[in-house]
Amino acid sequence: MQAAVKAIEYFLPPDVVSTETLAAQFPSWSVAKIDAKTGIMQRHIAAPDQCSSDLAVAAAKKLFESGACSPEQIDFILLCTQSPDYFLPTTACLVQERLGISTTAGALDFNLGCSGFVYGLGLCQGLIASGQARNILLLTAETYSKFIHPNDRGVRTIFGDAAAATLVTAEEASEPLMGPFVYGTDGRGADNLIVRAGGFREPRTESVAETDRPGTANLYMNGPEIFTFTLEVVPACVNRLLGQTGLSIDDIDLFIFHQANRYMLEHIRQRMNIPAERFFIAMAHCGNTVSSTVPIALKEADAQGRLKPGSRILLAGFGVGYSWAATLLRWTSSGH
Amino acid sequence: MNRTQFLTHMDELMELPPGSLTGSEKLDEMEEWNSISMVGFIALADEHFGFIVSPRNFGSCNTIDDLLNLIKPLQAA
């Protein structure tokens, strides 16, 4: 059996922070400047009582309402988040109950950021190829906004909250519909994208949480270091994947990379000589939503008619960890 | 890329009028030398000099000229 992406839906919480709002709060940054550097016009932000499970459930309900499948058919839930509702229990268990998914289904969380969706597809393929599951609900859900200090203009302009629900099913097919997968990890980058306080290494106390400046309880990102990391690993990762398959850039119908920010993506695209018409960017309406950027872009590419049955898509995720992964996808259905 | 062209690029990265930078400016005294202009410098080094420069590499640079001296030998190579 071959694992295939059958359907994707995503959910953005209703509260919006526009670029105009940020430009008004940080007068030295104009709307035009923020747009030029990020390509983001608005970010959706979870309400104070809205957690990752809420976003994931909303995305999954859209998936079920689309007719792609019913909750009863799901036999495994994989949920990727770094901002869970609780330390424990597992967010995927909360989601199982709220969606009415069978108690015979497996469910687990995994903690990755921007590489999470591609890793999730890799896990789905393993579960399906080994006969452990047939209909997997792959959820990516983040509320990074809860980590972000209101005065940190750099990360506030970039990140938005979201969840995506992807149905991955077992299909009879003569050739693989996803894969191969290439992965990469470099923990030396841990300090460059981190929420330091809140676990047990450095408990979150009032003194670190309640300050007028970003502190250890907040998301910290070293943008220049992350940019360098991206230049070092993404082209090499993509070339490793292409090398394994004997394909070239010309053989790929659409490239969908983690939607970090438009400036970085454009630089990488030009460096790799990928034609603009085969490089998809869809983040203006929602920002960098971490593990949901790739499924959101896939959904938008499909909605815009950029994907046809049989289209060969190259996906790459990279970021916090450092962690990165890339794979190929054969598009099997169009929902539009 | 010669020195004048480099300085013009750095003017643009730091959102200064063309011809502003002379090269001797001290980076730690320039508020324009921030994370955005650092990202721009990394992109410039990659695009024009074919060298992936890390903030660890340019942490020891004191002036604009030091930035050029960091990446210029790599263009010749």
Interface residues (C-beta under 8 A of the other chain):
Chain A: K37 G154 N222 G223 P224 E225 F227 T228 L231 E232 Y263 M264 H267 Q270 R271
Chain B: S35 I36 M38 V39 I42 A43 D46 E47 I52 V53 S54 P55
